[in-house]
Amino acid sequence: MNFVVLSDVQDEPIFKGMEIDYTVSPVLGIPMRWKTVISQVEDYKSFTDFQKEGPYKHWNHFHEFIPNDNGVLMKDTVDYELPMGVLGKMAHQLFVKQKLKSIFDFRYRVLNDLFNNKHN
């Protein structure tokens, strides 16, 4: 999706009210602006971002960090809705659902390689 963070937040701790600007290219490589706002933070446990501006009619993403015997489980709960009614529902079935799955699968592989192959 050519997901690019535009805001300079790399070394900044996350906080409620923090706004983050991105560009994404969800359809045909056409870049779009996306702005999320952090609406909830519980240090070292969870945070939530929601879309203020962007390609979705509604986007709310809850990130949860759950300690376990193997380390930490990172769990995502995403509640979203596409715009354009029936056309949005068709787009969801045709490509958006699979695109989101591939994004989260990619993130899983990157984090798994980063954290689970560290001691090899």
Residue pairs with C-beta under 8 A, 6 or more apart in sequence:
1 24
1 25
1 26
1 99
1 103
2 23
2 24
2 25
2 29
2 31
3 22
3 23
3 24
3 103
4 22
4 23
4 24
5 20
5 21
5 22
6 21
6 22
6 23
7 19
7 20
7 21
7 22
9 18
9 20
12 18
14 38
14 41
14 47
15 38
15 41
16 38
16 39
16 40
16 41
17 37
17 38
18 37
18 38
19 35
19 36
19 37
19 38
19 52
20 35
20 36
20 37
20 38
20 49
21 33
21 34
21 35
22 33
22 34
22 35
22 36
23 31
23 32
23 33
23 34
24 31
24 32
24 34
24 54
24 55
25 31
25 32
26 32
26 55
26 96
26 99
27 91
27 95
32 54
32 55
33 53
33 54
34 51
34 53
34 54
34 55
35 51
35 52
35 53
35 54
36 49
36 50
36 51
36 52
36 54
36 59
36 61
37 49
37 50
37 52
38 47
38 48
38 49
39 48
39 49
39 50
39 60
40 46
40 47
40 48
40 62
41 47
41 48
44 65
45 64
45 65
46 62
46 63
46 64
46 65
47 62
47 63
48 60
48 61
48 62
48 63
49 60
49 61
49 63
50 59
50 60
50 61
51 58
51 59
51 60
55 83
56 80
56 81
56 82
56 83
57 81
57 82
57 83
57 88
58 79
58 80
58 81
59 78
59 79
59 80
60 78
60 79
60 80
61 76
61 77
61 78
61 79
62 76
62 77
62 78
63 74
63 75
63 76
64 74
64 75
64 76
64 77
65 72
65 73
65 74
65 75
66 72
66 73
66 74
66 75
67 73
71 115
74 111
76 104
78 100
81 88
82 88
82 89
82 91
82 92
82 96
84 91
